[in-house]
């Protein structure tokens, strides 16, 4: 049996659903193929939403422990892991159920099964009932990412929790070793420190968040240390082993071998694009490294096959995946209608990253290193939360905000926050950048006092 569609989306996560919904609204005959055991996508099931739900618990536990500083008599009697997980599962089931309802609404054909390309316009769909061949004029690959197998000697035999398993755990170990220094690792360290575990973070790079500017990385590491997290960078992970007292990681740092022990090891060493099983060689889609190679139009090396989300990058964040999916869908519509207008391209000028650690981290636009690599003349100015009234009265004394502008035009090219509510504060700079505002424009915008947001006026005035 062979079914024919205008547009077939492989992957029912955020990028895939956004693309399918837009294409269906334009009148295309659309199919969505989802091969996961559950429906909802990484963000809902094992990423953004469950991790932030658990962090909400950790943040409240940390607030109770610091209550005395504010004159509040309170005592933390522990964290109920079972109750914490029950709350998370209720919320995630609601989010996932809503997405499942959207996918099964009948607006497009929804197929639960694994897709494998058999040609440039055909895929074989394997379901519990058997297999079928599906023919389509265009495709979108939006299969997301998978966990990277742990590369550390002895880690599998020793036993560990990956980011999926960590999100399901009801037992809260007394101590943990977190392997990694990216967003997942920083949030894991914050979570366990918040619920009261002793935390050691081992990062192979010389700094955490290695893609960020050095001042951002340093402020994050120092903030974590203030909250009791042991942060070790520039380490070579040698091996892991079990002992009678728990689990041990041996590492080399500055030429010296050391060991640290804990009740549990958390592997946060990253994810990889989910391309296995797609048989991309059968349709001629090229890879760039491990990722599917994407043009700015979200087309692959086969111009009728598009790609969006973690499977192509360049950043593994949901809002960009959705934007990529929507651009792909609009370009499919143009392509199938033989429109004379040129295809739309992704614009990463406003790329954002947020890490919900403590202290929080958020960036938008160019880093100083990226500007240097592109020979863009820049000026930067920062201002510390430790000297800002609202953050001082709230007890948030770690971190800073930073603005980066073009040295000649003073147009805002980037921003960074390390500190309280970073993921919220960064949107003020993103909005200013969207309208190509200059530092003087931001400095002139009235800001209510006292608020965290008004901290942006200080670097803006300096650069104006």
C-alpha positions as CSV (number, residue, x, y, z in Angstrom):
1,X,0.0,0.0,0.0
2,X,1.4,3.4,-0.9
3,X,0.1,6.7,0.4
4,X,0.9,10.1,-1.2
5,X,1.3,13.4,0.6
6,X,2.5,16.9,-0.1
7,X,4.6,17.2,3.0
8,X,5.7,14.5,5.4
9,X,7.2,15.4,8.8
10,X,9.4,12.8,10.5
11,X,9.3,13.7,14.2
12,X,6.3,14.9,16.3
13,X,8.2,17.2,18.7
14,X,8.0,21.0,18.8
15,X,9.7,21.7,15.4
16,X,7.7,18.9,13.7
17,X,4.3,19.9,15.0
18,X,4.9,23.6,14.3
19,X,5.8,22.8,10.7
20,X,2.9,20.4,10.2
21,X,0.4,22.8,11.7
22,X,1.5,25.7,9.4
23,X,1.5,23.5,6.3
24,X,-1.9,22.0,7.0
25,X,-3.3,25.5,7.5
26,X,-2.1,26.4,4.0
27,X,-4.0,23.5,2.5
28,X,-1.3,21.0,2.1
29,X,-1.9,17.2,2.5
30,X,0.4,16.5,5.5
31,X,1.5,13.4,7.4
32,X,3.4,13.3,10.7
33,X,5.4,10.2,11.6
34,X,6.4,9.8,15.3
35,X,8.6,6.8,16.3
36,X,9.0,7.5,20.0
37,X,7.5,5.3,22.7
38,X,5.8,8.5,24.0
39,X,4.3,11.5,22.1
40,X,5.4,15.0,22.9
41,X,9.0,15.6,21.9
42,X,12.1,16.0,24.0
43,X,11.3,19.4,25.5
44,X,8.0,18.2,27.0
45,X,9.0,14.6,27.9
46,X,12.7,14.7,28.9
47,X,14.0,18.2,28.6
48,X,12.8,21.7,29.3
49,X,9.6,21.1,31.2
50,X,10.5,18.2,33.6
51,X,13.9,19.7,34.4
52,X,12.4,23.1,35.2
53,X,9.7,21.4,37.3
54,X,12.3,19.7,39.4
55,X,14.4,22.9,39.7
56,X,11.3,24.7,41.1
57,X,11.4,22.2,44.0
58,X,15.1,22.7,44.5
59,X,14.8,26.4,44.4
60,X,12.2,26.4,47.1
61,X,14.3,24.1,49.3
62,X,17.3,26.4,48.8
63,X,15.1,29.4,49.8
64,X,14.1,27.7,53.0
65,X,17.7,27.1,53.9
66,X,18.6,30.7,53.4
67,X,15.5,32.1,55.2
68,X,17.4,33.1,58.3
69,X,19.2,35.8,56.3
70,X,15.9,37.5,55.8
71,X,14.8,37.1,59.5
72,X,12.5,34.2,58.8
73,X,12.6,31.3,61.2
74,X,12.3,28.1,59.1
75,X,13.9,24.7,59.0
76,X,14.1,22.3,56.0
77,X,13.1,18.8,57.0
78,X,14.1,17.4,53.7
79,X,12.7,17.0,50.2
80,X,10.1,14.3,49.5
81,X,11.3,12.8,46.2
82,X,8.1,10.8,45.7
83,X,5.9,13.9,46.1
84,X,8.3,15.9,43.9
85,X,8.1,13.3,41.1
86,X,4.3,13.0,41.4
87,X,3.9,16.7,40.8
88,X,6.3,16.6,37.9
89,X,4.5,13.6,36.3
90,X,1.1,15.3,36.7
91,X,2.3,18.4,34.9
92,X,4.2,16.5,32.1
93,X,1.3,14.2,31.5
94,X,-0.9,17.3,31.0
95,X,1.6,19.0,28.6
96,X,2.2,15.7,26.7
97,X,-1.6,15.0,26.6
98,X,-2.2,18.3,25.0
99,X,0.4,17.8,22.4
100,X,-0.9,14.3,21.7
101,X,-4.4,15.8,21.2
102,X,-3.0,18.3,18.8
103,X,-1.2,15.6,16.8
104,X,-4.3,13.3,16.8
105,X,-6.8,16.1,16.0
106,X,-7.3,14.8,12.4
107,X,-6.0,18.0,10.8
108,X,-3.3,15.8,9.2
109,X,-2.4,12.1,9.1
110,X,-0.6,11.0,12.3
111,X,1.3,7.7,12.1
112,X,3.0,6.1,15.1
113,X,6.0,4.2,13.6
114,X,9.6,4.4,12.6
115,X,10.5,6.0,9.3
116,X,13.3,4.9,7.0
117,X,14.1,6.5,3.6
118,X,13.9,4.1,0.7
119,X,14.4,6.8,-2.0
120,X,14.3,10.5,-2.5
121,X,10.5,10.7,-2.3
122,X,9.6,7.5,-0.3
123,X,9.9,6.3,3.2
124,X,9.1,2.9,4.7
125,X,7.0,3.3,7.9
126,X,7.3,0.3,10.3
127,X,4.5,0.1,12.9
128,X,3.3,-2.5,15.3
129,X,0.9,-3.8,12.6
130,X,3.5,-4.0,9.9
131,X,5.0,-1.7,7.3
132,X,3.9,0.6,4.6
133,X,5.5,2.8,1.9
134,X,4.7,6.5,2.0
135,X,5.4,8.8,-0.9
136,X,5.7,12.5,-0.4
137,X,6.6,15.5,-2.6
138,X,8.5,17.1,0.3
139,X,9.8,16.1,3.7
140,X,10.9,17.6,7.0
141,X,13.4,15.7,9.2
142,X,12.8,16.7,12.8
143,X,13.9,13.7,14.8
144,X,15.7,15.6,17.6
145,X,18.6,14.2,19.5
146,X,19.6,11.2,21.7
147,X,21.9,10.8,24.6
148,X,25.6,10.3,23.9
149,X,27.1,7.0,25.1
150,X,29.3,7.7,28.1
151,X,33.0,7.8,27.0
152,X,34.6,7.3,30.4
153,X,36.3,4.0,31.2
154,X,34.3,2.0,33.8
155,X,31.4,4.3,33.9
156,X,28.8,1.8,32.6
157,X,30.0,-0.9,35.0
158,X,30.1,1.5,37.9
159,X,26.6,2.7,37.2
160,X,25.4,6.3,36.6
161,X,22.3,8.4,35.9
162,X,22.0,10.1,32.6
163,X,19.8,13.2,32.2
164,X,16.7,11.0,31.4
165,X,17.2,8.8,34.5
166,X,17.9,11.8,36.7
167,X,14.6,13.4,35.8
168,X,12.8,10.2,37.0
169,X,14.6,9.6,40.3
170,X,12.7,9.7,43.6
171,X,15.8,8.9,45.6
172,X,17.9,12.0,46.4
173,X,21.5,10.8,47.0
174,X,23.6,12.5,49.7
175,X,26.3,13.3,47.2
176,X,26.8,13.4,43.5
177,X,29.5,13.9,40.9
178,X,28.3,15.7,37.8
179,X,30.3,15.0,34.6
180,X,30.1,17.9,32.2
181,X,30.0,21.7,32.2
182,X,27.2,22.6,29.7
183,X,23.6,23.6,30.3
184,X,22.4,20.2,31.4
185,X,25.3,19.7,33.8
186,X,24.9,23.2,35.4
187,X,21.2,22.6,35.9
188,X,21.9,19.2,37.4
189,X,24.4,20.6,39.8
190,X,21.9,23.3,40.8
191,X,19.1,20.8,41.3
192,X,21.1,18.5,43.6
193,X,22.7,21.3,45.5
194,X,19.3,22.8,46.0
195,X,17.8,19.6,47.5
196,X,20.7,19.3,49.8
197,X,23.2,16.9,48.1
198,X,26.9,17.5,48.2
199,X,27.9,18.2,44.6
200,X,31.1,18.0,42.6
201,X,31.2,19.1,39.0
202,X,34.0,17.9,36.7
203,X,34.3,19.7,33.4
204,X,36.8,18.5,30.7
205,X,37.1,22.0,29.2
206,X,39.0,24.8,31.0
207,X,35.7,26.5,31.9
208,X,32.0,25.8,32.2
209,X,29.8,26.9,29.3
210,X,32.9,26.9,27.1
211,X,31.0,28.7,24.2
212,X,30.2,31.7,26.4
213,X,32.5,34.7,27.0
214,X,35.2,33.9,29.7
215,X,33.7,36.5,32.2
216,X,30.3,34.8,31.9
217,X,31.8,31.3,32.5
218,X,33.9,32.6,35.5
219,X,30.9,34.2,37.1
220,X,28.8,31.1,36.8
221,X,31.4,28.9,38.3
222,X,32.0,31.3,41.2
223,X,28.3,31.5,41.8
224,X,28.0,27.7,42.0
225,X,31.0,27.6,44.3
226,X,29.3,30.1,46.6
227,X,26.3,27.7,46.8
228,X,28.6,24.9,47.9
229,X,29.3,23.2,44.6
230,X,32.8,22.0,44.0
231,X,33.7,23.0,40.5
232,X,36.8,21.5,38.8
233,X,37.6,22.5,35.2
234,X,40.3,21.4,32.8
235,X,40.1,17.8,34.0
236,X,40.8,14.6,32.1
237,X,38.4,11.9,33.1
238,X,40.4,8.7,33.6
239,X,38.1,6.0,35.0
240,X,35.1,5.3,37.3
241,X,34.9,2.5,39.8
242,X,32.7,1.2,42.6
243,X,33.8,1.0,46.2
244,X,32.2,-0.2,49.4
245,X,31.4,3.5,50.2
246,X,30.0,4.5,46.8
247,X,31.3,5.5,43.4
248,X,34.7,7.0,42.5
249,X,35.8,9.1,39.6
250,X,39.6,9.3,38.9
251,X,40.7,12.3,36.9
252,X,43.9,14.2,36.0
253,X,44.1,18.0,36.5
254,X,47.2,20.1,35.8
255,X,49.2,16.9,35.5
256,X,48.1,15.6,38.9
257,X,45.8,12.6,39.3
258,X,43.0,12.9,41.9
259,X,39.9,11.0,43.0
260,X,36.5,12.1,44.2
261,X,33.8,9.9,45.6
262,X,30.0,10.2,45.9
263,X,26.9,8.2,46.2
264,X,25.9,8.7,42.6
265,X,27.4,9.9,39.3
266,X,25.5,12.0,36.9
267,X,26.6,11.9,33.2
268,X,25.7,15.2,31.5
269,X,28.2,14.8,28.6
270,X,25.8,15.9,25.9
271,X,23.5,14.6,23.2
272,X,23.9,13.7,19.5
273,X,21.6,14.2,16.5
274,X,19.1,11.4,16.1
275,X,19.8,10.2,12.6
276,X,20.3,6.5,13.2
277,X,17.8,4.3,11.3
278,X,16.7,7.1,8.9
279,X,18.8,5.6,6.1
280,X,19.7,9.0,4.8
281,X,22.1,7.5,2.3
282,X,19.0,6.2,0.5
283,X,17.8,9.7,-0.2
284,X,21.1,11.4,-0.7
285,X,20.9,13.7,2.4
286,X,24.4,14.8,3.5
287,X,25.7,15.1,7.0
288,X,28.0,17.8,8.4
289,X,29.7,15.9,11.1
290,X,27.0,14.2,13.1
291,X,24.3,16.6,12.1
292,X,22.2,16.8,9.0
293,X,23.7,19.6,6.9
294,X,21.2,22.5,6.6
295,X,21.2,25.5,4.3
296,X,19.9,28.8,5.7
297,X,16.5,27.9,4.0
298,X,16.5,24.7,6.2
299,X,16.9,22.7,3.0
300,X,19.2,19.7,3.1
301,X,21.4,18.6,0.2
302,X,18.2,17.4,-1.4
303,X,16.2,20.6,-1.9
304,X,12.8,19.0,-1.4
305,X,13.9,17.5,2.0
306,X,14.1,20.0,4.9
307,X,15.4,19.7,8.4
308,X,14.8,21.5,11.8
309,X,15.7,21.2,15.4
310,X,18.4,19.4,17.3
311,X,19.1,17.0,14.4
312,X,20.7,19.9,12.5
313,X,21.5,22.5,15.1
314,X,23.3,24.8,15.4
315,X,21.8,25.3,18.9
316,X,19.7,22.8,20.8
317,X,17.0,25.1,22.0
318,X,13.2,24.9,21.4
319,X,12.4,28.3,20.2
320,X,14.9,28.0,17.4
321,X,13.7,24.5,16.5
322,X,10.1,25.9,16.2
323,X,11.4,28.9,14.1
324,X,13.3,26.5,11.8
325,X,10.3,24.2,11.4
326,X,8.0,27.2,10.5
327,X,10.5,28.5,8.0
328,X,10.8,25.0,6.5
329,X,7.0,24.8,6.2
330,X,6.7,28.2,4.6
331,X,9.4,27.3,2.1
332,X,7.7,24.1,1.3
333,X,4.5,26.0,0.5
334,X,6.5,28.4,-1.8
335,X,8.2,25.4,-3.4
336,X,5.1,23.5,-4.1
337,X,3.2,26.5,-5.4
338,X,6.1,27.4,-7.7
339,X,6.1,30.9,-6.2
340,X,8.4,33.4,-7.8
341,X,9.5,34.8,-4.4
342,X,12.8,33.6,-3.0
343,X,12.8,31.1,-0.1
344,X,13.0,32.4,3.5
345,X,16.2,32.1,5.4
346,X,16.9,31.6,9.1
347,X,18.4,34.6,10.9
348,X,20.5,33.8,14.0
349,X,21.2,37.4,14.8
350,X,18.9,37.1,17.9
351,X,20.0,33.6,19.0
352,X,19.4,33.1,22.7
353,X,20.6,30.7,25.3
354,X,19.3,30.3,28.8
355,X,20.5,28.1,31.6
356,X,18.3,27.8,34.7
357,X,21.1,27.2,37.1
358,X,21.8,29.2,40.3
359,X,23.1,31.7,39.3
360,X,21.1,31.7,36.1
361,X,22.7,32.4,32.7
362,X,21.3,33.9,29.6
363,X,22.8,35.3,26.4
364,X,21.5,36.8,23.2
365,X,23.3,37.8,20.0
366,X,27.0,37.9,19.5
367,X,29.6,36.9,22.1
368,X,32.8,39.0,22.1
369,X,34.7,36.0,20.6
370,X,32.2,35.8,17.8
371,X,32.5,39.5,17.0
372,X,36.3,39.2,17.0
373,X,36.2,36.2,14.6
374,X,34.0,38.3,12.3
375,X,36.2,41.4,12.5
376,X,33.3,43.4,14.0
377,X,34.6,46.3,16.2
378,X,32.8,46.2,19.5
379,X,32.5,47.9,22.9
380,X,31.2,46.2,26.0
381,X,30.1,47.4,29.4
382,X,28.8,45.5,32.4
383,X,27.2,46.2,35.8
384,X,27.2,43.9,38.9
385,X,24.1,42.7,40.7
386,X,26.0,43.3,44.0
387,X,25.7,47.0,43.4
388,X,22.1,47.1,42.2
389,X,19.4,48.0,44.7
390,X,16.7,45.5,43.9
391,X,19.0,42.6,43.7
392,X,20.7,43.6,46.9
393,X,17.4,43.7,48.9
394,X,16.5,40.3,47.4
395,X,19.9,38.8,48.4
396,X,21.0,38.2,44.8
397,X,24.6,39.4,44.9
398,X,26.3,37.2,42.3
399,X,26.8,37.9,38.6
400,X,26.3,40.9,36.3
401,X,24.7,42.1,33.1
402,X,26.7,43.0,30.0
403,X,25.9,44.8,26.8
404,X,27.9,44.6,23.6
405,X,27.5,47.2,20.9
406,X,29.1,48.1,17.6
407,X,32.0,50.4,18.3
408,X,31.0,52.9,15.7
409,X,27.2,52.8,15.3
410,X,26.6,51.8,19.0
411,X,23.8,49.4,17.8
412,X,23.3,46.6,20.4
413,X,24.8,43.4,19.1
414,X,24.6,41.2,22.2
415,X,23.9,40.8,25.8
416,X,24.5,38.5,28.7
417,X,23.1,38.0,32.2
418,X,24.6,35.9,35.0
419,X,22.3,36.2,38.0
420,X,18.7,36.3,39.2
421,X,15.9,35.7,36.6
422,X,18.5,35.7,33.8
423,X,16.2,34.0,31.3
424,X,13.5,36.7,31.8
425,X,15.9,39.7,31.9
426,X,17.6,38.8,28.6
427,X,14.4,39.4,26.6
428,X,14.7,43.1,27.1
429,X,17.9,43.1,25.1
430,X,16.4,40.7,22.6
431,X,13.5,43.1,22.0
432,X,15.9,46.0,21.7
433,X,18.0,44.1,19.2
434,X,15.0,43.0,17.2
435,X,14.3,46.7,16.5
436,X,18.0,47.3,16.0
437,X,18.2,49.7,18.9
438,X,21.3,51.5,19.9
439,X,22.6,51.8,23.5
440,X,21.2,55.3,23.7
441,X,17.7,54.1,22.8
442,X,17.8,51.5,25.6
443,X,19.1,54.1,28.1
444,X,16.2,56.4,27.3
445,X,13.5,53.8,28.0
446,X,11.9,54.5,31.4
447,X,12.4,51.7,33.9
448,X,10.4,51.4,37.1
449,X,12.4,51.7,40.3
450,X,13.2,49.4,42.1
451,X,13.2,46.6,39.6
452,X,15.8,44.1,38.3
453,X,15.2,45.3,34.8
454,X,16.6,48.8,35.4
455,X,20.1,47.3,35.8
456,X,20.3,47.4,32.0
457,X,20.3,51.2,32.0
458,X,23.7,51.3,33.6
459,X,25.7,49.6,30.8
460,X,23.4,51.2,28.3
461,X,24.3,54.7,29.6
462,X,28.0,53.9,29.7
463,X,27.9,52.8,26.0
464,X,25.6,55.6,24.8
